[in-house]
Amino acid sequence: MRFSGNDVVVVIEAKTSLKNGDIEKHIKKLSDFLSFFDEHVGKRVYGAMSSVRVDSEVFAHAQACGLLVLEADPFKTRVMNDQSQDLKNFGEQNDKK
């Protein structure tokens, strides 16, 4: 998992308490992202969820969907995903339309 250069966009949805329904809504928004922000066409578009509380089942679901998961508290934010995980590039699905 590496982000560098000007060809990457990370779209983050923040929630106090993350639920599976929040993940599904964010994936829908990511599917439509380039329709609204066409200046990012051709870039890699990744999705991320940030929350104060992330339970293990919800984390597993977000990870299976290819999302980056961030756990935040007032003092630090940590990436929950394993560094070797491949994230889904939501920009690719829009290139195929």
C-alpha positions as CSV (number, residue, x, y, z in Angstrom):
1,M,0.0,0.0,0.0
2,R,1.8,3.1,-1.2
3,F,0.6,6.5,-2.1
4,S,2.9,8.9,-4.0
5,G,2.7,11.4,-6.8
6,N,0.0,13.5,-8.2
7,D,-2.0,10.6,-9.7
8,V,-3.6,9.4,-6.4
9,V,-6.9,10.5,-4.8
10,V,-8.0,9.1,-1.4
11,V,-11.7,9.8,-0.6
12,I,-12.3,9.4,3.2
13,E,-15.6,9.0,4.9
14,A,-15.4,9.7,8.7
15,K,-17.8,8.2,11.2
16,T,-17.9,8.1,15.0
17,S,-18.9,4.5,15.0
18,L,-18.5,2.6,11.7
19,K,-21.2,0.2,10.5
20,N,-21.4,-2.1,7.5
21,G,-24.1,0.1,6.0
22,D,-21.7,3.1,6.1
23,I,-19.2,1.0,4.0
24,E,-21.9,0.2,1.4
25,K,-22.9,3.9,1.1
26,H,-19.3,5.0,0.7
27,I,-18.6,2.4,-2.0
28,K,-21.7,3.9,-3.9
29,K,-20.2,7.4,-3.5
30,L,-16.8,6.1,-4.8
31,S,-18.5,4.6,-7.8
32,D,-19.9,8.0,-8.7
33,F,-16.9,10.1,-7.6
34,L,-15.4,10.7,-11.1
35,S,-18.8,11.8,-12.5
36,F,-18.7,14.7,-10.1
37,F,-14.9,15.4,-10.0
38,D,-13.9,14.8,-13.6
39,E,-10.6,16.6,-13.0
40,H,-9.4,13.4,-11.3
41,V,-10.1,11.1,-14.3
42,G,-7.1,9.0,-15.0
43,K,-5.9,9.0,-11.4
44,R,-6.0,6.1,-8.9
45,V,-9.0,6.6,-6.6
46,Y,-8.9,4.8,-3.3
47,G,-11.6,4.8,-0.6
48,A,-11.0,5.0,3.1
49,M,-13.1,4.8,6.2
50,S,-12.1,6.6,9.4
51,S,-13.7,6.0,12.8
52,V,-13.2,6.3,16.5
53,R,-14.5,2.8,16.9
54,V,-14.0,0.0,14.4
55,D,-15.2,-3.5,15.4
56,S,-13.5,-6.5,13.9
57,E,-16.4,-7.7,11.8
58,V,-16.9,-4.2,10.2
59,F,-13.1,-3.9,9.7
60,A,-13.1,-7.3,7.9
61,H,-15.9,-6.2,5.6
62,A,-14.3,-2.9,4.7
63,Q,-11.0,-4.7,4.1
64,A,-12.7,-7.2,1.9
65,C,-14.2,-4.3,-0.1
66,G,-10.7,-3.0,-0.8
67,L,-11.0,0.0,1.5
68,L,-8.4,1.6,3.7
69,V,-9.5,1.7,7.3
70,L,-8.3,4.3,9.8
71,E,-8.9,4.3,13.5
72,A,-8.7,7.8,15.0
73,D,-8.6,9.2,18.5
74,P,-7.7,12.7,19.7
75,F,-4.0,11.9,19.8
76,K,-3.3,9.7,16.8
77,T,-4.6,8.0,13.7
78,R,-3.5,4.5,12.8
79,V,-4.0,2.5,9.6
80,M,-5.6,-0.8,10.5
81,N,-5.0,-2.6,7.2
82,D,-2.0,-4.8,6.7
83,Q,0.7,-3.1,4.6
84,S,0.6,-5.8,2.0
85,Q,-3.1,-5.5,1.3
86,D,-4.1,-4.4,-2.2
87,L,-6.6,-1.6,-2.2
88,K,-9.4,-1.3,-4.8
89,N,-8.8,1.4,-7.4
90,F,-12.2,2.9,-7.8
91,G,-10.8,5.0,-10.7
92,E,-10.4,1.9,-12.9
93,Q,-14.1,1.0,-12.9
94,N,-14.9,4.5,-14.2
95,D,-12.3,4.2,-16.9
96,K,-14.3,1.2,-18.3
97,K,-17.5,3.1,-18.8
